[in-house]
Amino acid sequence: MTEKGLLAVSFGTSVPEAETAIINVENVLKKAFPDRVFARAFTSRIICRKLEREGRPVDSPETALERLLAEGVRELLIQPTHLTPGDEFDKLCGIVEEYRGRFNAVHMGRPLISGDEDLLAVADAVLRRYPTRAGEALLLMGHGSGHFANMIYPALQTAFRLRGAENVFVGTVEGWPLFEDCLTQLKSLAPERVKLAPLMLVAGDHALNDMAGPEEDSWRGRLAEEGFAVECHAEGIGMWDEICGIYCEHARAAVDG
């Protein structure tokens, strides 16, 4: 029989507590595909090198693929845990293409938000996790990038509006919309309290420092300076059952062709 494999690929994190969210997604995937040999990999070279120095090595995609081939896997399912089909996903696809001919079959799942249904499903999950009362707003911090897939973030804010949530805003650290764009909207809405939460798989460095850090230039500090009461939530969305369910759906769809 052809050995079947499952490779879960994440950007990665060097924060031990934050890695719990990645492991949670991986465990759900393993449970959904119990007949497959499991492997994991991180796409961030910087994080992989740091973890190697700390004695906590995690394979790169290339190393994981070589390992699976050596173990006899010939039919492989790859499920990325990236949020968008951006730079990291493009990089992964390029690596996979180099190995595709060495497997009998390779099925590639889509990142978390890859279409209209995903946008609405993620919006619904956020609204269930962070309900707001009168006088409150919710500001989500995404990572963002210069990749065209960054358009998913403003599209997600539109999804919240379609769900009737006029008080939910989506900003990014390294893309658009910026914090300043969200601040303008918050000032117009004038809520008494702003809930801050990461729109990231893990609550790592960005969530703990750029978003919720004690420094004046963190999102928390800048909102407080504007007179808002701020409530911070530091949980990666990889801990949510609904999010894990979307990844599993994408993996099953990949296997089904």
C-alpha distance (Angstrom), angle and dihedral (degrees) to the residues before:
residue distance angle dihedral
M1 . . .
T2 3.77 . .
E3 3.79 109.4 .
K4 3.78 112.1 -122.9
G5 3.79 123.2 -142.7
L6 3.79 138.8 -168.7
L7 3.80 120.7 -156.3
A8 3.80 118.5 -170.5
V9 3.80 111.3 -161.4
S10 3.81 123.2 -165.1
F11 3.78 134.8 172.2
G12 3.79 86.8 -120.2
T13 3.79 138.9 -141.2
S14 3.79 135.5 -128.8
V15 3.83 92.6 -152.4
P16 3.83 106.6 98.6
E17 3.81 94.6 -152.7
A18 3.80 91.4 49.2
E19 3.81 92.8 52.7
T20 3.81 87.5 70.2
A21 3.81 88.8 80.8
I22 3.81 92.3 54.0
I23 3.80 91.1 47.6
N24 3.80 89.8 49.3
V25 3.82 91.7 56.5
E26 3.79 90.4 45.3
N27 3.80 92.1 51.6
V28 3.80 91.5 51.1
L29 3.80 90.5 50.2
K30 3.80 91.4 48.6
K31 3.80 90.3 51.4
A32 3.81 91.1 48.8
F33 3.83 92.0 51.1
P34 3.82 105.2 32.4
D35 3.81 93.6 158.3
R36 3.82 93.1 64.8
V37 3.79 130.4 87.5
F38 3.80 104.9 -117.6
A39 3.81 128.9 -136.4
R40 3.80 134.6 164.0
A41 3.79 135.2 -152.7
F42 3.81 140.8 177.9
T43 3.80 121.5 -140.1
S44 3.82 96.0 -155.7
R45 3.81 107.8 96.6
I46 3.81 91.0 -166.9
I47 3.81 92.5 54.9
C48 3.81 92.8 44.4
R49 3.81 91.1 52.9
K50 3.81 91.5 47.6
L51 3.80 92.5 49.7
E52 3.81 90.2 47.7
R53 3.81 90.5 55.1
E54 3.81 89.9 49.2
G55 3.78 93.0 51.5
R56 3.82 93.5 -110.1
P57 3.82 101.3 107.3
V58 3.78 122.5 -174.1
D59 3.80 121.5 -172.5
S60 3.77 123.7 -109.3
P61 3.83 113.4 -128.6
E62 3.81 90.3 -100.1
T63 3.80 93.2 51.7
A64 3.80 91.8 46.5
L65 3.81 92.2 49.8
E66 3.81 91.5 49.6
R67 3.80 89.8 48.5
L68 3.81 92.5 51.1
L69 3.80 91.6 48.7
A70 3.80 89.9 50.8
E71 3.82 89.4 51.6
G72 3.79 90.5 55.8
V73 3.80 99.9 -103.4
R74 3.79 111.3 154.2
E75 3.81 103.2 159.2
L76 3.79 109.1 56.8
L77 3.80 134.4 -173.0
I78 3.80 114.7 -163.8
Q79 3.80 118.7 -165.5
P80 3.81 117.0 -176.2
T81 3.79 117.9 -155.2
H82 3.81 92.3 -154.4
L83 3.80 113.3 129.3
T84 3.79 96.8 -136.3
P85 3.83 136.8 22.6
G86 3.81 90.2 -107.9
D87 3.80 136.8 126.3
E88 3.81 96.9 -46.5
F89 3.79 92.4 48.7
D90 3.82 91.2 47.4
K91 3.81 89.1 51.4
L92 3.80 90.7 50.3
C93 3.81 92.2 49.4
G94 3.80 90.1 52.9
I95 3.80 91.3 52.3
V96 3.80 92.6 46.9
E97 3.81 91.9 52.0
E98 3.80 89.4 58.5
Y99 3.82 89.9 56.3
R100 3.80 100.5 35.8
G101 3.81 94.6 95.8
R102 3.81 91.9 55.2
F103 3.82 92.2 62.0
N104 3.79 126.8 62.7
A105 3.81 89.4 -132.3
V106 3.80 136.2 0.8
H107 3.80 122.1 -166.3
M108 3.81 117.0 -166.5
G109 3.80 119.4 -159.0
R110 3.79 121.6 -149.7
P111 3.82 125.5 -109.4
L112 3.79 119.3 -100.1
I113 3.81 98.9 -87.9
S114 3.78 108.5 36.4
G115 3.79 103.3 134.4
D116 3.80 148.8 7.6
E117 3.79 95.5 -76.0
D118 3.80 90.5 51.7
L119 3.81 91.7 52.3
L120 3.78 91.9 53.7
A121 3.82 93.5 42.5
V122 3.82 91.8 52.2
A123 3.81 91.1 45.7
D124 3.81 90.1 52.3
A125 3.82 91.2 48.7
V126 3.81 91.6 51.4
L127 3.80 92.8 48.4
R128 3.80 91.2 51.5
R129 3.80 92.2 47.8
Y130 3.80 96.7 44.7
P131 3.81 110.6 30.9
T132 3.79 113.9 -179.0
R133 3.78 132.1 -149.5
A134 3.79 130.1 -148.8
G135 3.78 110.1 -62.9
E136 3.82 93.5 26.5
A137 3.79 133.1 105.9
L138 3.79 132.2 -171.3
L139 3.80 121.9 -137.5
L140 3.80 117.2 -169.0
M141 3.80 122.7 -159.0
G142 3.78 114.9 -145.4
H143 3.79 124.6 -179.4
G144 3.78 99.7 -122.7
S145 3.80 130.3 -175.0
G146 3.78 143.6 -166.5
H147 3.82 90.4 -95.3
F148 3.80 117.6 111.7
A149 3.82 88.0 -117.5
N150 3.82 85.6 73.5
M151 3.83 85.4 84.4
I152 3.80 85.5 79.6
Y153 3.83 89.5 78.7
P154 3.81 97.3 60.8
A155 3.80 87.7 39.0
L156 3.78 89.0 56.8
Q157 3.79 90.8 53.4
T158 3.80 87.2 53.7
A159 3.81 88.4 52.2
F160 3.81 88.9 56.1
R161 3.80 89.6 52.0
L162 3.80 90.3 50.9
R163 3.80 87.0 54.2
G164 3.80 89.4 53.1
A165 3.82 95.0 -107.0
E166 3.79 103.5 136.8
N167 3.81 92.5 164.9
V168 3.81 100.0 60.2
F169 3.79 119.3 96.2
V170 3.80 132.6 -174.8
G171 3.79 122.4 -149.9
T172 3.79 134.3 167.3
V173 3.79 138.1 -142.1
E174 3.80 97.7 -142.0
G175 3.80 105.4 15.5
W176 3.81 141.8 35.0
P177 2.99 135.9 -27.0
L178 3.81 93.3 45.8
F179 3.78 125.6 -155.1
E180 3.81 88.7 -100.1
D181 3.81 90.7 58.1
C182 3.79 90.4 53.2
L183 3.80 92.2 44.8
T184 3.80 90.4 57.1
Q185 3.80 90.0 53.8
L186 3.80 92.4 45.8
K187 3.79 91.8 52.2
S188 3.79 89.4 52.2
L189 3.81 91.7 50.4
A190 3.83 91.8 42.4
P191 3.83 100.4 -158.3
E192 3.79 119.4 -179.1
R193 3.81 93.4 -135.4
V194 3.81 132.7 31.2
K195 3.79 121.7 -158.6
L196 3.81 112.5 -150.0
A197 3.80 120.1 -156.9
P198 3.81 136.4 162.0
L199 3.79 119.2 -110.3
M200 3.79 88.9 -156.6
L201 3.77 135.2 107.5
V202 3.80 90.5 -117.8
A203 3.79 134.1 28.4
G204 3.79 93.8 -127.8
D205 3.78 135.1 139.3
H206 3.81 96.1 -39.1
A207 3.80 93.4 50.4
L208 3.79 95.8 42.5
N209 3.80 97.3 43.3
D210 3.82 114.8 14.1
M211 3.80 92.4 40.4
A212 3.81 109.1 27.2
G213 3.81 102.9 14.7
P214 3.82 121.5 128.8
E215 3.81 92.7 -121.4
E216 3.79 118.7 110.5
D217 3.81 92.2 -121.4
S218 3.82 94.8 55.9
W219 3.79 116.6 104.1
R220 3.78 88.0 -109.6
G221 3.80 92.1 51.8
R222 3.78 94.6 46.1
L223 3.80 92.5 49.5
A224 3.80 91.1 49.0
E225 3.80 89.4 50.4
E226 3.81 88.4 55.8
G227 3.81 89.4 55.4
F228 3.79 100.0 -102.8
A229 3.79 122.0 138.2
V230 3.80 104.2 -125.4
E231 3.79 129.8 -150.6
C232 3.82 115.5 -171.8
H233 3.79 126.9 -154.9
A234 3.80 117.7 -168.3
E235 3.80 106.9 -168.7
G236 3.77 126.7 121.6
I237 3.79 114.1 -128.4
G238 3.81 88.6 -126.2
M239 3.81 85.5 81.3
W240 3.81 92.1 65.4
D241 3.79 121.4 96.9
E242 3.82 91.4 -143.7
I243 3.80 92.4 56.3
C244 3.80 93.0 47.2
G245 3.78 87.5 50.3
I246 3.81 91.7 57.3
Y247 3.79 91.2 52.4
C248 3.80 90.0 50.6
E249 3.80 91.1 49.7
H250 3.80 90.4 52.3
A251 3.80 91.2 48.7
R252 3.81 92.4 50.7
A253 3.79 90.9 47.3
A254 3.81 89.7 53.1
V255 3.81 92.3 52.6
D256 3.81 91.0 46.7
G257 3.81 89.3 53.8
